Amino acid sequence: VSFKIKRIIIMSRKLLEQNGICPVATTIDLLSSKWKVLIIRDLLPGTKRFSELKISVAGISQKMLTQSLREMEEDGLVVRQVFAVVPLKVEYSLSTLGQSMRPVIDSMADWGSFYLDENPDKRKALLEQ
């Protein structure tokens, strides 16, 4: 394969990646905030109500939690179930697609533990925050 063809292939691949067709870019786009990753982490064990997520995802505002859950529902990662009772009851759970993120979240947890073990000063700084 000539140099010119290789260059065209590389340029085409970069263009595809920039247009969101790259699988890694697609995954990053779906998990575009730290909040979404933490929401998935907290929904992996099972269904939670909004108020439970607000507590378990430390530091998230009500507005950001609402926005993130809506986006995740639109992307097919989260299922929202509304119960017709007074007061209104809403529960969130991961869809099958959302559950398929388990290995990604587990890998992130493993890598984060490794990093903190290798950098004890970082762990100490995080604990002091």
BALUMMI-237040 format. One record per residue: x, y, z of N, C-alpha, C in turn; chain; residue number from 1; residue in three letters. Coordinates in nm, 2 decimals, padded with zeros to 4 digits. Layout:
! BALUMMI-237040
<rec <X, Y, Z>, <X, Y, Z>, <X, Y, Z>, "A", NUM, "ALA">
...
END
This chain:
! BALUMMI-237040
<rec <00.09, -00.12, 00.00>, <00.00, 00.00, 00.00>, <00.09, 00.12, 00.00>, "A", 1, "VAL">
<rec <00.06, 00.21, -00.09>, <00.14, 00.33, -00.10>, <00.12, 00.43, 00.02>, "A", 2, "SER">
<rec <00.22, 00.52, 00.03>, <00.21, 00.62, 00.14>, <00.09, 00.70, 00.13>, "A", 3, "PHE">
<rec <00.05, 00.74, 00.01>, <-00.07, 00.82, -00.02>, <-00.20, 00.75, 00.03>, "A", 4, "LYS">
<rec <-00.21, 00.62, 00.00>, <-00.33, 00.55, 00.05>, <-00.33, 00.53, 00.20>, "A", 5, "ILE">
<rec <-00.21, 00.51, 00.26>, <-00.20, 00.50, 00.41>, <-00.25, 00.63, 00.47>, "A", 6, "LYS">
<rec <-00.20, 00.74, 00.41>, <-00.24, 00.87, 00.46>, <-00.39, 00.89, 00.45>, "A", 7, "ARG">
<rec <-00.45, 00.85, 00.34>, <-00.60, 00.87, 00.33>, <-00.67, 00.78, 00.43>, "A", 8, "ILE">
<rec <-00.62, 00.66, 00.45>, <-00.68, 00.57, 00.55>, <-00.68, 00.63, 00.69>, "A", 9, "ILE">
<rec <-00.56, 00.69, 00.73>, <-00.54, 00.75, 00.86>, <-00.63, 00.87, 00.87>, "A", 10, "ILE">
<rec <-00.64, 00.95, 00.77>, <-00.73, 01.07, 00.77>, <-00.87, 01.03, 00.78>, "A", 11, "MET">
<rec <-00.91, 00.93, 00.71>, <-01.05, 00.88, 00.71>, <-01.09, 00.83, 00.85>, "A", 12, "SER">
<rec <-00.99, 00.76, 00.92>, <-01.02, 00.71, 01.05>, <-01.03, 00.82, 01.15>, "A", 13, "ARG">
<rec <-00.95, 00.92, 01.14>, <-00.96, 01.04, 01.23>, <-01.09, 01.11, 01.21>, "A", 14, "LYS">
<rec <-01.13, 01.12, 01.08>, <-01.26, 01.19, 01.05>, <-01.37, 01.11, 01.12>, "A", 15, "LEU">
<rec <-01.37, 00.98, 01.10>, <-01.48, 00.90, 01.17>, <-01.48, 00.92, 01.32>, "A", 16, "LEU">
<rec <-01.36, 00.92, 01.38>, <-01.35, 00.93, 01.52>, <-01.40, 01.07, 01.56>, "A", 17, "GLU">
<rec <-01.38, 01.17, 01.49>, <-01.42, 01.31, 01.52>, <-01.57, 01.32, 01.51>, "A", 18, "GLN">
<rec <-01.63, 01.23, 01.42>, <-01.78, 01.24, 01.40>, <-01.85, 01.14, 01.49>, "A", 19, "ASN">
<rec <-01.79, 01.09, 01.60>, <-01.85, 01.01, 01.70>, <-01.87, 00.87, 01.66>, "A", 20, "GLY">
<rec <-01.81, 00.82, 01.55>, <-01.83, 00.68, 01.51>, <-01.72, 00.59, 01.58>, "A", 21, "ILE">
<rec <-01.62, 00.65, 01.64>, <-01.52, 00.57, 01.72>, <-01.59, 00.51, 01.84>, "A", 22, "CYS">
<rec <-01.58, 00.38, 01.87>, <-01.64, 00.32, 01.98>, <-01.60, 00.38, 02.11>, "A", 23, "PRO">
<rec <-01.47, 00.42, 02.13>, <-01.43, 00.48, 02.25>, <-01.50, 00.62, 02.27>, "A", 24, "VAL">
<rec <-01.50, 00.70, 02.16>, <-01.56, 00.83, 02.16>, <-01.71, 00.82, 02.19>, "A", 25, "ALA">
<rec <-01.78, 00.71, 02.14>, <-01.92, 00.69, 02.17>, <-01.94, 00.66, 02.31>, "A", 26, "THR">
<rec <-01.86, 00.58, 02.37>, <-01.87, 00.55, 02.52>, <-01.85, 00.67, 02.60>, "A", 27, "THR">
<rec <-01.74, 00.75, 02.57>, <-01.72, 00.87, 02.64>, <-01.84, 00.97, 02.63>, "A", 28, "ILE">
<rec <-01.90, 00.97, 02.51>, <-02.01, 01.06, 02.49>, <-02.13, 01.02, 02.58>, "A", 29, "ASP">
<rec <-02.15, 00.89, 02.59>, <-02.26, 00.84, 02.67>, <-02.24, 00.86, 02.82>, "A", 30, "LEU">
<rec <-02.11, 00.86, 02.86>, <-02.07, 00.88, 03.00>, <-02.00, 01.02, 03.01>, "A", 31, "LEU">
<rec <-02.06, 01.12, 02.95>, <-01.99, 01.25, 02.94>, <-01.97, 01.33, 03.06>, "A", 32, "SER">
<rec <-02.01, 01.27, 03.18>, <-01.98, 01.34, 03.30>, <-01.95, 01.24, 03.41>, "A", 33, "SER">
<rec <-01.88, 01.29, 03.51>, <-01.84, 01.20, 03.62>, <-01.97, 01.15, 03.69>, "A", 34, "LYS">
<rec <-02.08, 01.24, 03.69>, <-02.20, 01.21, 03.75>, <-02.27, 01.08, 03.69>, "A", 35, "TRP">
<rec <-02.27, 01.07, 03.56>, <-02.33, 00.96, 03.50>, <-02.26, 00.83, 03.54>, "A", 36, "LYS">
<rec <-02.13, 00.83, 03.54>, <-02.06, 00.71, 03.58>, <-02.09, 00.67, 03.73>, "A", 37, "VAL">
<rec <-02.10, 00.77, 03.81>, <-02.14, 00.74, 03.95>, <-02.28, 00.70, 03.97>, "A", 38, "LEU">
<rec <-02.37, 00.75, 03.89>, <-02.51, 00.71, 03.89>, <-02.52, 00.56, 03.85>, "A", 39, "ILE">
<rec <-02.45, 00.52, 03.74>, <-02.45, 00.38, 03.70>, <-02.39, 00.30, 03.81>, "A", 40, "ILE">
<rec <-02.28, 00.34, 03.87>, <-02.22, 00.26, 03.98>, <-02.32, 00.24, 04.09>, "A", 41, "ARG">
<rec <-02.40, 00.34, 04.12>, <-02.49, 00.33, 04.23>, <-02.62, 00.25, 04.20>, "A", 42, "ASP">
<rec <-02.65, 00.24, 04.07>, <-02.77, 00.16, 04.02>, <-02.73, 00.02, 03.99>, "A", 43, "LEU">
<rec <-02.60, -00.01, 03.98>, <-02.57, -00.15, 03.95>, <-02.63, -00.25, 04.05>, "A", 44, "LEU">
<rec <-02.63, -00.22, 04.18>, <-02.68, -00.32, 04.27>, <-02.84, -00.33, 04.26>, "A", 45, "PRO">
<rec <-02.90, -00.23, 04.21>, <-03.05, -00.24, 04.19>, <-03.12, -00.11, 04.19>, "A", 46, "GLY">
<rec <-03.25, -00.11, 04.19>, <-03.34, 00.00, 04.17>, <-03.32, 00.10, 04.29>, "A", 47, "THR">
<rec <-03.33, 00.23, 04.26>, <-03.32, 00.33, 04.36>, <-03.42, 00.44, 04.33>, "A", 48, "LYS">
<rec <-03.47, 00.50, 04.44>, <-03.56, 00.62, 04.42>, <-03.46, 00.74, 04.40>, "A", 49, "ARG">
<rec <-03.52, 00.85, 04.35>, <-03.44, 00.98, 04.33>, <-03.37, 01.02, 04.46>, "A", 50, "PHE">
<rec <-03.44, 01.02, 04.57>, <-03.39, 01.07, 04.69>, <-03.27, 00.98, 04.74>, "A", 51, "SER">
<rec <-03.28, 00.85, 04.71>, <-03.17, 00.76, 04.74>, <-03.04, 00.79, 04.66>, "A", 52, "GLU">
<rec <-03.07, 00.82, 04.53>, <-02.95, 00.85, 04.44>, <-02.89, 00.99, 04.48>, "A", 53, "LEU">
<rec <-02.98, 01.08, 04.52>, <-02.93, 01.21, 04.57>, <-02.83, 01.20, 04.68>, "A", 54, "LYS">
<rec <-02.86, 01.10, 04.77>, <-02.77, 01.08, 04.89>, <-02.65, 01.00, 04.85>, "A", 55, "ILE">
<rec <-02.67, 00.89, 04.77>, <-02.55, 00.80, 04.74>, <-02.45, 00.87, 04.64>, "A", 56, "SER">
<rec <-02.50, 00.96, 04.56>, <-02.40, 01.02, 04.46>, <-02.36, 01.16, 04.53>, "A", 57, "VAL">
<rec <-02.27, 01.15, 04.62>, <-02.23, 01.26, 04.70>, <-02.18, 01.38, 04.62>, "A", 58, "ALA">
<rec <-02.24, 01.50, 04.65>, <-02.20, 01.62, 04.59>, <-02.28, 01.66, 04.47>, "A", 59, "GLY">
<rec <-02.37, 01.57, 04.42>, <-02.45, 01.61, 04.30>, <-02.56, 01.70, 04.34>, "A", 60, "ILE">
<rec <-02.59, 01.80, 04.26>, <-02.71, 01.88, 04.28>, <-02.83, 01.81, 04.23>, "A", 61, "SER">
<rec <-02.95, 01.86, 04.28>, <-03.08, 01.80, 04.23>, <-03.09, 01.83, 04.08>, "A", 62, "GLN">
<rec <-03.05, 01.95, 04.04>, <-03.06, 01.98, 03.90>, <-02.98, 01.89, 03.81>, "A", 63, "LYS">
<rec <-02.85, 01.86, 03.85>, <-02.76, 01.78, 03.77>, <-02.81, 01.63, 03.78>, "A", 64, "MET">
<rec <-02.86, 01.59, 03.89>, <-02.91, 01.45, 03.90>, <-03.03, 01.43, 03.80>, "A", 65, "LEU">
<rec <-03.12, 01.53, 03.80>, <-03.24, 01.52, 03.72>, <-03.19, 01.52, 03.57>, "A", 66, "THR">
<rec <-03.10, 01.61, 03.53>, <-03.06, 01.63, 03.40>, <-02.98, 01.50, 03.35>, "A", 67, "GLN">
<rec <-02.90, 01.45, 03.44>, <-02.82, 01.33, 03.40>, <-02.92, 01.21, 03.38>, "A", 68, "SER">
<rec <-03.01, 01.19, 03.48>, <-03.11, 01.08, 03.46>, <-03.19, 01.09, 03.34>, "A", 69, "LEU">
<rec <-03.23, 01.21, 03.30>, <-03.31, 01.23, 03.18>, <-03.23, 01.19, 03.06>, "A", 70, "ARG">
<rec <-03.10, 01.24, 03.05>, <-03.01, 01.21, 02.94>, <-02.99, 01.06, 02.93>, "A", 71, "GLU">
<rec <-02.97, 00.99, 03.04>, <-02.94, 00.85, 03.05>, <-03.06, 00.77, 03.01>, "A", 72, "MET">
<rec <-03.18, 00.82, 03.04>, <-03.30, 00.75, 03.00>, <-03.32, 00.77, 02.85>, "A", 73, "GLU">
<rec <-03.29, 00.88, 02.79>, <-03.30, 00.91, 02.65>, <-03.20, 00.82, 02.57>, "A", 74, "GLU">
<rec <-03.08, 00.79, 02.63>, <-02.98, 00.71, 02.57>, <-03.00, 00.56, 02.59>, "A", 75, "ASP">
<rec <-03.10, 00.53, 02.67>, <-03.14, 00.39, 02.69>, <-03.06, 00.32, 02.80>, "A", 76, "GLY">
<rec <-02.99, 00.39, 02.88>, <-02.91, 00.33, 02.99>, <-02.99, 00.31, 03.12>, "A", 77, "LEU">
<rec <-03.09, 00.40, 03.14>, <-03.17, 00.40, 03.26>, <-03.32, 00.38, 03.23>, "A", 78, "VAL">
<rec <-03.39, 00.31, 03.31>, <-03.53, 00.30, 03.30>, <-03.60, 00.37, 03.42>, "A", 79, "VAL">
<rec <-03.69, 00.46, 03.39>, <-03.77, 00.54, 03.49>, <-03.90, 00.48, 03.50>, "A", 80, "ARG">
<rec <-03.94, 00.44, 03.62>, <-04.07, 00.38, 03.65>, <-04.15, 00.47, 03.74>, "A", 81, "GLN">
<rec <-04.27, 00.52, 03.70>, <-04.35, 00.61, 03.78>, <-04.47, 00.53, 03.83>, "A", 82, "VAL">
<rec <-04.49, 00.54, 03.96>, <-04.61, 00.47, 04.02>, <-04.71, 00.58, 04.05>, "A", 83, "PHE">
<rec <-04.84, 00.55, 04.02>, <-04.95, 00.64, 04.03>, <-05.00, 00.63, 04.18>, "A", 84, "ALA">
<rec <-04.92, 00.68, 04.27>, <-04.96, 00.69, 04.41>, <-04.94, 00.83, 04.46>, "A", 85, "VAL">
<rec <-05.00, 00.86, 04.57>, <-04.98, 00.99, 04.63>, <-04.91, 00.97, 04.76>, "A", 86, "VAL">
<rec <-04.79, 01.03, 04.78>, <-04.72, 01.12, 04.69>, <-04.66, 01.03, 04.57>, "A", 87, "PRO">
<rec <-04.63, 01.10, 04.46>, <-04.58, 01.03, 04.34>, <-04.45, 00.95, 04.38>, "A", 88, "LEU">
<rec <-04.44, 00.83, 04.33>, <-04.32, 00.75, 04.35>, <-04.26, 00.72, 04.22>, "A", 89, "LYS">
<rec <-04.13, 00.75, 04.21>, <-04.05, 00.73, 04.09>, <-03.92, 00.65, 04.12>, "A", 90, "VAL">
<rec <-03.90, 00.54, 04.05>, <-03.78, 00.46, 04.07>, <-03.70, 00.45, 03.94>, "A", 91, "GLU">
<rec <-03.57, 00.44, 03.97>, <-03.47, 00.43, 03.85>, <-03.40, 00.30, 03.86>, "A", 92, "TYR">
<rec <-03.38, 00.24, 03.75>, <-03.29, 00.12, 03.74>, <-03.22, 00.12, 03.61>, "A", 93, "SER">
<rec <-03.12, 00.04, 03.60>, <-03.04, 00.03, 03.48>, <-03.12, -00.06, 03.38>, "A", 94, "LEU">
<rec <-03.12, -00.02, 03.25>, <-03.17, -00.11, 03.15>, <-03.07, -00.22, 03.13>, "A", 95, "SER">
<rec <-03.10, -00.31, 03.04>, <-03.01, -00.42, 03.00>, <-02.88, -00.35, 02.94>, "A", 96, "THR">
<rec <-02.90, -00.25, 02.86>, <-02.78, -00.18, 02.81>, <-02.70, -00.11, 02.92>, "A", 97, "LEU">
<rec <-02.77, -00.05, 03.02>, <-02.70, 00.01, 03.13>, <-02.62, -00.10, 03.21>, "A", 98, "GLY">
<rec <-02.69, -00.21, 03.23>, <-02.62, -00.32, 03.31>, <-02.50, -00.37, 03.23>, "A", 99, "GLN">
<rec <-02.50, -00.36, 03.10>, <-02.38, -00.40, 03.03>, <-02.26, -00.31, 03.05>, "A", 100, "SER">
<rec <-02.27, -00.20, 03.12>, <-02.16, -00.11, 03.16>, <-02.09, -00.17, 03.28>, "A", 101, "MET">
<rec <-02.14, -00.27, 03.35>, <-02.07, -00.33, 03.47>, <-01.92, -00.35, 03.45>, "A", 102, "ARG">
<rec <-01.88, -00.42, 03.34>, <-01.74, -00.45, 03.33>, <-01.65, -00.32, 03.32>, "A", 103, "PRO">
<rec <-01.71, -00.22, 03.26>, <-01.64, -00.09, 03.24>, <-01.63, -00.02, 03.38>, "A", 104, "VAL">
<rec <-01.74, -00.02, 03.46>, <-01.73, 00.04, 03.59>, <-01.64, -00.04, 03.68>, "A", 105, "ILE">
<rec <-01.65, -00.17, 03.67>, <-01.56, -00.26, 03.76>, <-01.41, -00.23, 03.72>, "A", 106, "ASP">
<rec <-01.38, -00.22, 03.59>, <-01.24, -00.19, 03.55>, <-01.20, -00.06, 03.60>, "A", 107, "SER">
<rec <-01.29, 00.04, 03.60>, <-01.25, 00.18, 03.65>, <-01.22, 00.17, 03.80>, "A", 108, "MET">
<rec <-01.30, 00.09, 03.87>, <-01.28, 00.08, 04.01>, <-01.15, 00.01, 04.04>, "A", 109, "ALA">
<rec <-01.12, -00.10, 03.97>, <-00.99, -00.17, 03.98>, <-00.87, -00.08, 03.96>, "A", 110, "ASP">
<rec <-00.88, 00.00, 03.85>, <-00.77, 00.08, 03.81>, <-00.76, 00.20, 03.91>, "A", 111, "TRP">
<rec <-00.87, 00.25, 03.96>, <-00.86, 00.36, 04.06>, <-00.80, 00.31, 04.19>, "A", 112, "GLY">
<rec <-00.83, 00.19, 04.23>, <-00.77, 00.13, 04.35>, <-00.62, 00.11, 04.33>, "A", 113, "SER">
<rec <-00.58, 00.06, 04.21>, <-00.44, 00.04, 04.18>, <-00.37, 00.18, 04.19>, "A", 114, "PHE">
<rec <-00.43, 00.28, 04.12>, <-00.37, 00.41, 04.12>, <-00.35, 00.47, 04.26>, "A", 115, "TYR">
<rec <-00.45, 00.46, 04.34>, <-00.44, 00.51, 04.48>, <-00.34, 00.43, 04.56>, "A", 116, "LEU">
<rec <-00.33, 00.30, 04.54>, <-00.23, 00.22, 04.61>, <-00.09, 00.26, 04.57>, "A", 117, "ASP">
<rec <-00.07, 00.29, 04.44>, <00.06, 00.33, 04.39>, <00.09, 00.48, 04.43>, "A", 118, "GLU">
<rec <-00.01, 00.56, 04.47>, <00.01, 00.70, 04.50>, <-00.06, 00.73, 04.63>, "A", 119, "ASN">
<rec <00.00, 00.68, 04.74>, <-00.07, 00.70, 04.87>, <-00.09, 00.85, 04.90>, "A", 120, "PRO">
<rec <-00.01, 00.94, 04.85>, <-00.03, 01.08, 04.88>, <-00.16, 01.13, 04.82>, "A", 121, "ASP">
<rec <-00.19, 01.08, 04.70>, <-00.32, 01.11, 04.64>, <-00.44, 01.07, 04.73>, "A", 122, "LYS">
<rec <-00.43, 00.94, 04.78>, <-00.54, 00.89, 04.87>, <-00.55, 00.98, 04.99>, "A", 123, "ARG">
<rec <-00.44, 01.02, 05.05>, <-00.44, 01.10, 05.17>, <-00.51, 01.24, 05.13>, "A", 124, "LYS">
<rec <-00.47, 01.30, 05.02>, <-00.53, 01.43, 04.98>, <-00.68, 01.42, 04.96>, "A", 125, "ALA">
<rec <-00.72, 01.31, 04.90>, <-00.87, 01.29, 04.88>, <-00.94, 01.27, 05.01>, "A", 126, "LEU">
<rec <-00.88, 01.20, 05.10>, <-00.94, 01.18, 05.24>, <-00.95, 01.31, 05.31>, "A", 127, "LEU">
<rec <-00.86, 01.40, 05.29>, <-00.86, 01.53, 05.36>, <-00.96, 01.63, 05.30>, "A", 128, "GLU">
<rec <-01.01, 01.61, 05.19>, <-01.10, 01.70, 05.12>, <-01.23, 01.71, 05.19>, "A", 129, "GLN">
END
